[in-house]
Amino acid sequence: ELGRVVENDVVTPVMASGVISIESRGDSLVASILVTKRSDGRPAPTSPVTLSGKASARGAEFVQKQTVRMNLNGEETTREVTVTWTLNANGNELRGSMLREMPFVSATPAPSEIKGTRAS
């Protein structure tokens, strides 16, 4: 899930597909995420997002800070959110979750599922 559009109390997830590359650098992990397609038909970003993280008992964990735009009753504002990516590889399969923490929203959304397969 790339994001969500909420209009008239109707929530529409914006899904994305792309390529994640992860490499080890010293005691850290570095992930590069390139979105190649969006479900809402808007153009995908042309530059990858780079995240740093660590290996943990739950898998590879990456924490990302994002600035989101919100339009509430015609007033547009920007807010900071924290996104935690937790990824696990098993053979050629990748599974995990992406959790957005939004302190300005009363109910934190459930984590979004991440799934994929190793590129050949």
DSSP file with accessible surface (Angstrom, degrees, kcal/mol):
  #  RESIDUE AA STRUCTURE BP1 BP2  ACC     N-H-->O    O-->H-N    N-H-->O    O-->H-N    TCO  KAPPA ALPHA  PHI   PSI    X-CA   Y-CA   Z-CA
    1    1 A E              0   0   36      0, 0.0    14,-0.3     0, 0.0   111,-0.1   0.000 360.0 360.0 360.0 121.7    0.0    0.0    0.0
    2    2 A L        -     0   0   55     12,-3.3     2,-0.3     1,-0.3    13,-0.2   0.792 360.0 -52.5 -83.8 -30.5    1.5    3.3   -1.1
    3    3 A G  E     -A   14   0A  19     11,-1.4    11,-3.3     2,-0.0     2,-0.4  -0.969  54.6 -99.3 177.2-169.8   -1.0    5.5    0.6
    4    4 A R  E     -A   13   0A 105     -2,-0.3     2,-0.5     9,-0.3     7,-0.0  -0.997  11.7-151.1-140.1 145.7   -4.7    6.1    1.1
    5    5 A V  E     -A   12   0A  70      7,-2.6     7,-3.1    -2,-0.4     2,-0.5  -0.967  13.8-166.6-114.1 127.4   -7.2    8.5   -0.3
    6    6 A V  E     +A   11   0A  94     -2,-0.5     2,-0.4     5,-0.2     5,-0.2  -0.971  14.5 166.2-117.2 118.5  -10.2    9.4    2.0
    7    7 A E  E >  S-A   10   0A 130      3,-2.3     3,-1.8    -2,-0.5    -2,-0.1  -0.989  71.2 -11.6-136.4 123.7  -13.1   11.2    0.3
    8    8 A N  T 3  S-     0   0  147     -2,-0.4    -1,-0.1     1,-0.3     3,-0.1   0.906 128.8 -56.3  53.3  44.0  -16.5   11.6    2.0
    9    9 A D  T 3  S+     0   0  159      1,-0.2     2,-0.6    -3,-0.0    -1,-0.3   0.584 110.9 125.7  65.5  12.1  -15.4    9.1    4.7
   10   10 A V  E <   -A    7   0A  89     -3,-1.8    -3,-2.3     2,-0.0     2,-0.5  -0.910  50.6-150.2-102.2 121.2  -14.6    6.4    2.0
   11   11 A V  E     -A    6   0A  79     -2,-0.6    -5,-0.2    -5,-0.2    -7,-0.0  -0.810  13.6-175.2 -95.0 124.6  -11.1    5.1    2.2
   12   12 A T  E     -A    5   0A  78     -7,-3.1    -7,-2.6    -2,-0.5     2,-0.1  -0.967  18.6-139.4-120.0 112.7   -9.4    3.9   -1.0
   13   13 A P  E     -A    4   0A  61      0, 0.0     2,-0.7     0, 0.0    -9,-0.3  -0.459   7.1-141.6 -67.9 142.7   -6.0    2.3   -0.7
   14   14 A V  E     -A    3   0A   8    -11,-3.3   -12,-3.3    -2,-0.1   -11,-1.4  -0.937  24.2-160.2-103.6 109.2   -3.4    3.3   -3.3
   15   15 A M        -     0   0   91     -2,-0.7    24,-2.9   -14,-0.3    25,-0.3  -0.576   8.4-169.8 -90.1 157.0   -1.5    0.0   -4.1
   16   16 A A  E     -B   38   0B  42     22,-0.2     2,-0.3    -2,-0.2    22,-0.2  -0.969  12.7-159.3-143.0 155.1    1.9   -0.1   -5.7
   17   17 A S  E     +B   37   0B  62     20,-2.0    19,-2.9    -2,-0.3    20,-1.8  -0.939  32.5 120.9-129.3 157.6    4.3   -2.6   -7.2
   18   18 A G  E     -B   35   0B  44     -2,-0.3     2,-0.4    17,-0.3    17,-0.2  -0.948  54.6 -62.7 179.5-157.8    8.0   -2.3   -7.7
   19   19 A V  E     -B   34   0B  79     15,-2.5    15,-2.8    -2,-0.3     2,-0.5  -0.970  31.0-165.3-126.2 128.9   11.4   -3.5   -6.9
   20   20 A I  E     -B   33   0B  52     -2,-0.4     2,-0.4    13,-0.2    13,-0.2  -0.974   5.4-172.4-113.3 127.5   13.1   -3.7   -3.5
   21   21 A S  E     -B   32   0B  68     11,-2.5    11,-2.8    -2,-0.5     2,-0.4  -0.978   4.6-171.8-117.3 130.9   16.9   -4.3   -3.3
   22   22 A I  E     +B   31   0B  71     -2,-0.4     2,-0.3     9,-0.2     9,-0.2  -0.985   6.4 174.2-126.0 133.7   18.5   -5.0    0.0
   23   23 A E  E     -B   30   0B 101      7,-2.4     7,-2.8    -2,-0.4     2,-0.4  -0.963  29.8-117.8-136.5 154.9   22.2   -5.1    0.8
   24   24 A S  E     -B   29   0B  87     -2,-0.3     2,-0.4     5,-0.2     5,-0.2  -0.761  26.0-179.9 -91.0 133.5   24.3   -5.5    3.9
   25   25 A R  E >   -B   28   0B 141      3,-2.8     3,-2.0    -2,-0.4     2,-0.2  -0.889  63.1 -56.2-134.2 101.9   26.7   -2.6    4.7
   26   26 A G  T 3  S-     0   0   77     -2,-0.4    -1,-0.0     1,-0.3     0, 0.0  -0.463 119.8 -20.6  64.0-126.2   28.7   -3.3    7.9
   27   27 A D  T 3  S+     0   0  125     -2,-0.2    28,-0.3    -3,-0.1    -1,-0.3   0.280 128.1  78.2 -96.6  12.1   26.2   -3.9   10.7
   28   28 A S  E <   -B   25   0B  37     -3,-2.0    -3,-2.8    26,-0.1     2,-0.4  -0.734  69.0-135.3-115.8 165.6   23.4   -2.1    8.8
   29   29 A L  E     -BC  24  53B  29     24,-2.6    24,-2.5    -2,-0.2     2,-0.5  -0.933  13.5-157.7-115.5 144.8   21.1   -3.0    5.9
   30   30 A V  E     -BC  23  52B  20     -7,-2.8    -7,-2.4    -2,-0.4     2,-0.4  -0.992   7.9-166.8-125.1 125.3   20.3   -0.6    3.1
   31   31 A A  E     -BC  22  51B   1     20,-2.9    20,-2.7    -2,-0.5     2,-0.5  -0.918   7.1-162.5-112.7 139.6   17.1   -1.0    1.0
   32   32 A S  E     -BC  21  50B  40    -11,-2.8   -11,-2.5    -2,-0.4     2,-0.5  -0.989  10.3-167.0-119.2 123.6   16.4    0.7   -2.3
   33   33 A I  E     -BC  20  49B  21     16,-3.0    16,-2.8    -2,-0.5     2,-0.6  -0.959   6.3-174.8-118.9 120.5   12.7    0.8   -3.3
   34   34 A L  E     -B   19   0B  63    -15,-2.8   -15,-2.5    -2,-0.5     2,-0.4  -0.959  16.2-147.0-116.2 113.7   11.6    1.7   -6.8
   35   35 A V  E     +B   18   0B  25     -2,-0.6   -17,-0.3    12,-0.3     3,-0.1  -0.674  20.1 175.2 -77.8 128.9    7.9    2.0   -7.4
   36   36 A T  E     +     0   0B  82    -19,-2.9     2,-0.3    -2,-0.4     8,-0.2   0.616  62.7  20.8-109.2 -18.7    7.0    0.9  -10.9
   37   37 A K  E     -B   17   0B 142    -20,-1.8   -20,-2.0     6,-0.1     2,-0.4  -0.984  57.7-157.3-154.9 140.3    3.2    1.0  -10.9
   38   38 A R  E >   -B   16   0B  47      4,-0.4     3,-1.2    -2,-0.3   -22,-0.2  -0.932  20.2-137.1-116.6 143.9    0.4    2.7   -8.9
   39   39 A S  T 3  S+     0   0   72    -24,-2.9   -23,-0.1    -2,-0.4    -1,-0.1   0.720 101.7  61.5 -72.4 -19.4   -3.2    1.4   -8.7
   40   40 A D  T 3  S-     0   0   63    -25,-0.3    -1,-0.2     2,-0.1   -24,-0.1   0.438 110.5-117.4 -88.6   2.6   -4.6    4.9   -9.1
   41   41 A G    <   +     0   0   69     -3,-1.2    -2,-0.1     1,-0.3     3,-0.1   0.375  69.9 134.2  82.3  -7.1   -3.0    5.4  -12.5
   42   42 A R        -     0   0  143      1,-0.1    -4,-0.4    -5,-0.0    -1,-0.3  -0.390  68.5 -85.4 -71.8 156.0   -0.8    8.3  -11.5
   43   43 A P        -     0   0  115      0, 0.0    -1,-0.1     0, 0.0    -6,-0.1  -0.327  43.1-120.5 -62.7 142.4    2.8    8.3  -12.6
   44   44 A A        -     0   0   29     -8,-0.2    -8,-0.1     1,-0.1    -6,-0.0  -0.493  38.4 -90.7 -76.9 151.2    5.2    6.3  -10.4
   45   45 A P        -     0   0   66      0, 0.0    -1,-0.1     0, 0.0   -10,-0.1  -0.306  28.2-144.3 -58.6 148.2    8.2    8.2   -8.9
   46   46 A T  S    S+     0   0  134     -3,-0.1    -2,-0.0     2,-0.1   -12,-0.0   0.624  79.3  63.7 -92.2 -13.8   11.2    8.1  -11.1
   47   47 A S  S    S-     0   0   83    -14,-0.0   -12,-0.3     1,-0.0     2,-0.1  -0.895  83.8-119.9-111.6 142.6   13.8    7.9   -8.2
   48   48 A P        -     0   0   65      0, 0.0     2,-0.4     0, 0.0   -14,-0.2  -0.352  21.8-123.1 -74.1 158.2   14.1    5.1   -5.7
   49   49 A V  E     -C   33   0B  62    -16,-2.8   -16,-3.0    -2,-0.1     2,-0.5  -0.860  23.4-150.2 -97.1 135.2   13.6    5.6   -2.0
   50   50 A T  E     -C   32   0B  96     -2,-0.4     2,-0.4   -18,-0.2   -18,-0.2  -0.934  16.1-178.5-112.2 130.5   16.6    4.5    0.1
   51   51 A L  E     -C   31   0B  10    -20,-2.7   -20,-2.9    -2,-0.5     2,-0.4  -0.949  14.9-148.8-124.9 145.7   16.2    3.3    3.7
   52   52 A S  E     +C   30   0B  85     11,-0.4    11,-0.9    -2,-0.4     2,-0.3  -0.866  32.0 142.8-111.4 150.3   18.6    2.1    6.3
   53   53 A G  E     -CD  29  62B  12    -24,-2.5   -24,-2.6    -2,-0.4     2,-0.3  -0.872  36.5-106.8-161.2-166.2   17.8   -0.5    8.9
   54   54 A K  E     - D   0  61B 103      7,-2.0     7,-2.8    -2,-0.3     2,-0.3  -0.953  27.6-109.1-139.0 154.7   19.0   -3.4   10.9
   55   55 A A  E     + D   0  60B  78    -28,-0.3     2,-0.3    -2,-0.3     5,-0.2  -0.647  46.6 170.1 -79.4 140.6   18.5   -7.2   11.1
   56   56 A S  E >   - D   0  59B  49      3,-2.2     3,-1.4    -2,-0.3     0, 0.0  -0.862  52.5 -89.0-140.7 179.2   16.4   -8.2   14.1
   57   57 A A  T 3  S+     0   0  113     -2,-0.3     3,-0.1     1,-0.3    -2,-0.0   0.778 128.1  51.8 -63.9 -24.9   14.6  -11.3   15.4
   58   58 A R  T 3  S-     0   0  152      1,-0.3     2,-0.3    30,-0.0    -1,-0.3   0.521 122.9 -99.8 -88.8  -6.1   11.5  -10.2   13.4
   59   59 A G  E <  S-D   56   0B  15     -3,-1.4    -3,-2.2    27,-0.1     2,-0.5  -0.874  73.0 -12.9 124.7-156.9   13.5   -9.9   10.2
   60   60 A A  E     -DE  55  87B  17     27,-2.8    27,-2.8    -2,-0.3     2,-0.5  -0.706  66.7-163.2 -82.8 127.6   14.9   -6.8    8.4
   61   61 A E  E     +DE  54  86B  46     -7,-2.8    -7,-2.0    -2,-0.5     2,-0.4  -0.963  11.1 179.7-120.2 130.9   13.5   -3.6    9.9
   62   62 A F  E     -DE  53  85B   1     23,-2.5    23,-3.1    -2,-0.5     2,-0.5  -0.982  12.4-155.6-127.1 136.5   13.6   -0.2    8.3
   63   63 A V  E     - E   0  84B  83    -11,-0.9     2,-0.4    -2,-0.4   -11,-0.4  -0.959  14.4-174.8-116.3 129.9   12.2    3.0    9.7
   64   64 A Q  E     - E   0  83B  26     19,-3.1    19,-3.4    -2,-0.5     2,-0.4  -0.967  17.4-145.9-126.5 137.0   11.2    5.8    7.3
   65   65 A K  E     - E   0  82B 143     -2,-0.4     2,-0.3    17,-0.2    17,-0.2  -0.881  25.5-177.2 -98.7 133.5   10.1    9.4    8.0
   66   66 A Q  E     - E   0  81B  45     15,-2.6    15,-2.7    -2,-0.4     2,-0.5  -0.951  25.1-140.4-129.7 152.3    7.5   10.7    5.5
   67   67 A T  E     - E   0  80B  85     -2,-0.3     2,-0.3    13,-0.2    13,-0.2  -0.966  27.0-166.7-108.4 123.9    5.7   14.0    5.0
   68   68 A V  E     - E   0  79B  37     11,-3.0    11,-2.2    -2,-0.5     2,-0.4  -0.841  15.4-132.1-112.2 150.7    2.1   13.5    3.9
   69   69 A R  E     - E   0  78B 170     -2,-0.3     2,-0.4     9,-0.2     9,-0.2  -0.866  24.0-172.6 -99.2 135.7   -0.3   16.0    2.5
   70   70 A M  E     - E   0  77B  45      7,-3.1     7,-3.0    -2,-0.4     2,-0.6  -0.981  14.9-160.7-129.1 140.6   -3.8   16.1    4.0
   71   71 A N  E     + E   0  76B 100     -2,-0.4     2,-0.6     5,-0.2     5,-0.2  -0.950  16.0 178.3-120.0 105.6   -6.8   18.0    2.8
   72   72 A L  E >  S- E   0  75B  89      3,-2.5     3,-1.9    -2,-0.6    -2,-0.0  -0.947  72.3 -24.1-113.2 114.1   -9.4   18.4    5.6
   73   73 A N  T 3  S-     0   0  177     -2,-0.6    -1,-0.2     1,-0.3     3,-0.1   0.872 128.4 -48.2  54.0  39.8  -12.5   20.4    4.8
   74   74 A G  T 3  S+     0   0   65      1,-0.2     2,-0.6    -3,-0.1    -1,-0.3   0.397 115.2 114.0  86.0  -3.4  -10.7   22.3    2.0
   75   75 A E  E <   -E   72   0B 135     -3,-1.9    -3,-2.5     2,-0.0     2,-0.4  -0.893  54.7-151.4-105.2 116.2   -7.6   23.1    4.2
   76   76 A E  E     +E   71   0B 112     -2,-0.6     2,-0.3    -5,-0.2    -5,-0.2  -0.731  23.2 165.1 -90.5 132.1   -4.4   21.4    3.0
   77   77 A T  E     -E   70   0B  35     -7,-3.0    -7,-3.1    -2,-0.4     2,-0.4  -0.898  29.4-129.5-134.4 165.6   -1.7   20.7    5.6
   78   78 A T  E     -E   69   0B  89     -2,-0.3     2,-0.3    -9,-0.2    -9,-0.2  -0.931  24.8-175.9-116.6 145.4    1.4   18.6    5.8
   79   79 A R  E     -E   68   0B  88    -11,-2.2   -11,-3.0    -2,-0.4     2,-0.4  -0.967  24.2-118.4-137.4 155.0    2.1   16.1    8.6
   80   80 A E  E     -E   67   0B 115     -2,-0.3     2,-0.3   -13,-0.2   -13,-0.2  -0.775  31.5-179.6 -95.3 135.5    5.0   13.9    9.6
   81   81 A V  E     -E   66   0B   2    -15,-2.7   -15,-2.6    -2,-0.4     2,-0.5  -0.928  21.4-136.2-129.1 157.6    4.5   10.1    9.8
   82   82 A T  E     -EF  65 101B  29     19,-1.9    19,-3.3    -2,-0.3     2,-0.5  -0.962  16.9-163.2-113.7 130.1    6.8    7.3   10.7
   83   83 A V  E     -EF  64 100B   0    -19,-3.4   -19,-3.1    -2,-0.5     2,-0.6  -0.964   1.0-162.1-116.3 126.2    6.7    4.1    8.5
   84   84 A T  E     -EF  63  99B  22     15,-2.6    15,-2.5    -2,-0.5     2,-0.5  -0.948   4.4-163.3-110.9 118.8    8.2    0.9    9.8
   85   85 A W  E     -EF  62  98B  32    -23,-3.1   -23,-2.5    -2,-0.6     2,-0.5  -0.886   5.2-173.4 -98.2 128.5    8.9   -1.8    7.2
   86   86 A T  E     -EF  61  97B  18     11,-2.7    11,-2.2    -2,-0.5     2,-0.4  -0.989  11.6-178.7-123.8 119.2    9.5   -5.3    8.5
   87   87 A L  E     -EF  60  96B   5    -27,-2.8   -27,-2.8    -2,-0.5     2,-0.4  -0.940  13.5-172.9-125.2 143.1   10.6   -7.8    5.8
   88   88 A N  E     - F   0  95B  81      7,-3.0     7,-2.5    -2,-0.4     2,-0.4  -0.999   9.7-155.3-133.9 131.1   11.4  -11.6    5.8
   89   89 A A  E     + F   0  94B  76     -2,-0.4     2,-0.4     5,-0.2     5,-0.2  -0.879  11.4 179.0-105.2 136.8   12.9  -13.6    3.0
   90   90 A N  E >   - F   0  93B 129      3,-2.8     3,-2.0    -2,-0.4     2,-0.3  -0.885  66.9 -54.5-135.9 100.7   12.3  -17.3    2.7
   91   91 A G  T 3  S-     0   0   53     -2,-0.4    -1,-0.0     1,-0.3    26,-0.0  -0.492 122.6 -18.2  64.7-125.2   13.9  -18.8   -0.4
   92   92 A N  T 3  S+     0   0  109     -2,-0.3    26,-2.5    -3,-0.1     2,-0.4   0.357 120.3  95.6 -92.7   4.7   12.6  -16.7   -3.3
   93   93 A E  E <   -FG  90 117B  88     -3,-2.0    -3,-2.8    24,-0.2     2,-0.4  -0.817  54.2-163.1-104.2 137.6    9.6  -15.4   -1.4
   94   94 A L  E     +FG  89 116B  36     22,-2.9    22,-2.1    -2,-0.4     2,-0.3  -0.963  15.6 167.7-116.4 132.4    9.5  -12.0    0.4
   95   95 A R  E     +FG  88 115B 103     -7,-2.5    -7,-3.0    -2,-0.4     2,-0.3  -0.972  15.2 111.9-137.9 154.8    6.8  -11.3    3.0
   96   96 A G  E     -FG  87 114B  20     18,-1.9    18,-2.5    -2,-0.3     2,-0.3  -0.984  45.5 -98.0 172.2-162.5    6.4   -8.5    5.5
   97   97 A S  E     -FG  86 113B  38    -11,-2.2   -11,-2.7    -2,-0.3     2,-0.4  -0.963   8.2-146.4-146.6 160.5    4.4   -5.5    6.6
   98   98 A M  E     -FG  85 112B   8     14,-2.0    14,-3.0    -2,-0.3     2,-0.5  -0.990  18.4-166.4-130.7 117.9    4.5   -1.7    6.5
   99   99 A L  E     -F   84   0B  53    -15,-2.5   -15,-2.6    -2,-0.4     2,-0.5  -0.941   6.0-155.2-112.1 123.4    3.1    0.1    9.5
  100  100 A R  E     -F   83   0B  27     -2,-0.5     2,-0.6   -17,-0.2   -17,-0.2  -0.864   4.2-157.9 -96.9 125.7    2.3    3.9    9.4
  101  101 A E  E     +F   82   0B  90    -19,-3.3   -19,-1.9    -2,-0.5     7,-0.0  -0.921  14.3 176.5-103.8 116.4    2.3    5.7   12.7
  102  102 A M    >   -     0   0   33     -2,-0.6     3,-2.2   -21,-0.2   -21,-0.1  -0.880  12.7-170.9-122.5  94.7    0.3    8.9   12.5
  103  103 A P  T 3  S+     0   0  118      0, 0.0    -1,-0.1     0, 0.0   -22,-0.1   0.725  85.6  60.0 -62.3 -17.5    0.1   10.6   15.8
  104  104 A F  T 3  S+     0   0   59      2,-0.0     2,-0.4     0, 0.0   -23,-0.0   0.482  92.6  78.0 -89.2  -2.1   -2.5   13.1   14.5
  105  105 A V  S <  S-     0   0   50     -3,-2.2    -3,-0.2     1,-0.1     3,-0.1  -0.922  74.9-142.6-110.0 133.1   -5.0   10.3   13.7
  106  106 A S  S    S+     0   0  133     -2,-0.4     2,-0.6     1,-0.2    -1,-0.1   0.854  89.4  42.8 -65.5 -35.2   -7.0    8.8   16.5
  107  107 A A  S    S-     0   0   70     -5,-0.0    -1,-0.2     0, 0.0     0, 0.0  -0.941  82.2-137.4-117.2 116.3   -6.9    5.2   15.2
  108  108 A T        -     0   0   81     -2,-0.6    -7,-0.1     1,-0.1    -2,-0.0  -0.536  30.3-115.1 -69.0 129.9   -3.6    3.9   13.7
  109  109 A P        -     0   0   22      0, 0.0    -9,-0.2     0, 0.0     3,-0.1  -0.273  33.5 -98.7 -63.2 152.4   -4.3    1.9   10.5
  110  110 A A        -     0   0   72      1,-0.1   -10,-0.2   -11,-0.1   -12,-0.0  -0.322  52.9 -85.1 -64.0 153.6   -3.5   -1.8   10.5
  111  111 A P        -     0   0   75      0, 0.0     2,-0.4     0, 0.0   -12,-0.2  -0.299  42.5-122.9 -61.2 145.6   -0.2   -2.7    8.9
  112  112 A S  E     -G   98   0B  10    -14,-3.0   -14,-2.0  -111,-0.1     2,-0.2  -0.731  26.9-115.7 -88.6 140.6   -0.2   -3.1    5.1
  113  113 A E  E     -G   97   0B 118     -2,-0.4     2,-0.4   -16,-0.2   -16,-0.3  -0.519  24.6-160.9 -77.4 140.7    1.0   -6.5    3.8
  114  114 A I  E     +G   96   0B  24    -18,-2.5   -18,-1.9    -2,-0.2     2,-0.3  -0.982  19.2 161.7-119.2 133.2    4.1   -6.7    1.7
  115  115 A K  E     +G   95   0B 140     -2,-0.4     2,-0.3   -20,-0.2   -20,-0.2  -0.993   4.1 132.8-149.9 151.2    4.7   -9.7   -0.6
  116  116 A G  E     -G   94   0B  31    -22,-2.1   -22,-2.9    -2,-0.3     2,-0.3  -0.984  37.7-112.2-175.9-179.5    6.9  -10.5   -3.5
  117  117 A T  E     -G   93   0B 121     -2,-0.3   -24,-0.2   -24,-0.2     2,-0.1  -0.939  40.6 -91.2-132.2 155.0    9.2  -12.9   -5.2
  118  118 A R        -     0   0  158    -26,-2.5     2,-0.1    -2,-0.3   -26,-0.1  -0.414  44.8-116.9 -65.0 133.5   12.9  -12.7   -6.1
  119  119 A A              0   0   87     -2,-0.1    -1,-0.1     1,-0.1  -100,-0.0  -0.466 360.0 360.0 -69.7 143.6   13.6  -11.4   -9.6
  120  120 A S              0   0  171     -2,-0.1    -1,-0.1    -3,-0.1    -3,-0.0  -0.391 360.0 360.0 -92.6 360.0   15.2  -13.8  -11.9
